[in-house]
């Protein structure tokens, strides 16, 4: 004859799953990972749509861009480019290869160097070029050029080692390129020193002002936030299991 002890109890269903963390925590961690994947992949896809990476081929843009720098150029129409922008372009008269230069003049502008104070002038007014290396003159030779409508006048920031519009002044376009030759506007440096490319304030007061940066910051933020959420969601399970083991041991 068997006797059942009155002290035995039927185990109650645990509110926690076998692997040591609750169902709710598992659902929430999965949701966090899913949101992180959306932000991470969405940021990369949108970045590929809006931006094209390029490598700076020469030192003609120093000190702004070093030779070999990896830059992100926003895919924009040439009609959107303004004075002061650094652009990637390709033109048959310039060798038909992608090049990187700064826009100094647009259609109708007269560019000259140098004025009485030694600075480059735009339509008779001196331009404050803070992106030039300290002590460097804006040009080693004197020149004057009028930019045809629908065109851009381009110079490198290293004026003494740059084959730019000054080398094409005898061309039919007086050194300018058509806006249609623009492939993109440089927004940021990806390597070696990541950062946004500042818009020069010296052109802000001119007609048309200066351009605004593209969506590189929100896209980068989305990618970083996605990484953080994916790691946080994936770490929830191991952390919960370790905490569960600690409570059971205690």
Steps between C-alpha positions, in 0.01 A plus 500: 500500500649829391467819693526842340663761716275792578797732459556423132382770264442510130755740346337820381573619143796736508459848367846466351607291204749219527792703365477750783325803357133582477288472190434872511872576512558268208230671294630845583861406421388356167313821424806708587715292266241531222486880533879510507520298178253735331702807600834343414403357162276796417784741568735308274246469218405869518868592512564304180211682335601852605881471503785374285847440649805641321874505558677837474751440217754776572617751761342795318233535773733513800468596779123435469537152347818295505598283205344155536221618728171313471214748464123471477348702217126564502341418166366843402410665175756754382230767516501469882871579537591834658816704553734347755385141441760229450383286210596183318475548124606342173557699184653391165719810477648427843601141426157337536580356844334585835664802663439695821509882510327794670243717323612863505263647242169429331345627178543877455773537763834668429791342688830689531822473691625678669345812649683785670507305826632186334172312516296341222204714393155397390310763304739760638466397866774324696421145611599375845651157428553348844556153351838597351818409687632778723727738315420359156404746224168431319686460171855496372399678181264783418186422303150622420215285373126541443293187559250412222139440601432144610867446587730481804849639561711259708821537701693266728566610859874441442529778241870441429456132415162479331410454135166679506303762306809721476664240276203511262449875464570480127223245445171611348336491845780715655594227746146418611315169483128447434287427806405170337856375559443490878477149645449594862558752779741395775326498837737306723833325534472130584873430540758564643347765726120468478306824515266739325634739240428855614332744261719812468336800664677737260235429234194517726426867435516462120185452289382141535685452828663166580362148478380297797645156583314192381357226726837353596458574873154341546607201291814450708295540817255234382783256426665554840166479684422178314832347610434596863149354498611175335777452757272593790225263387740214435665547840173475692484117495853429631471771764161372620628141518801605706283701738261205529782263590622748760155517666463123506846461656414758764 
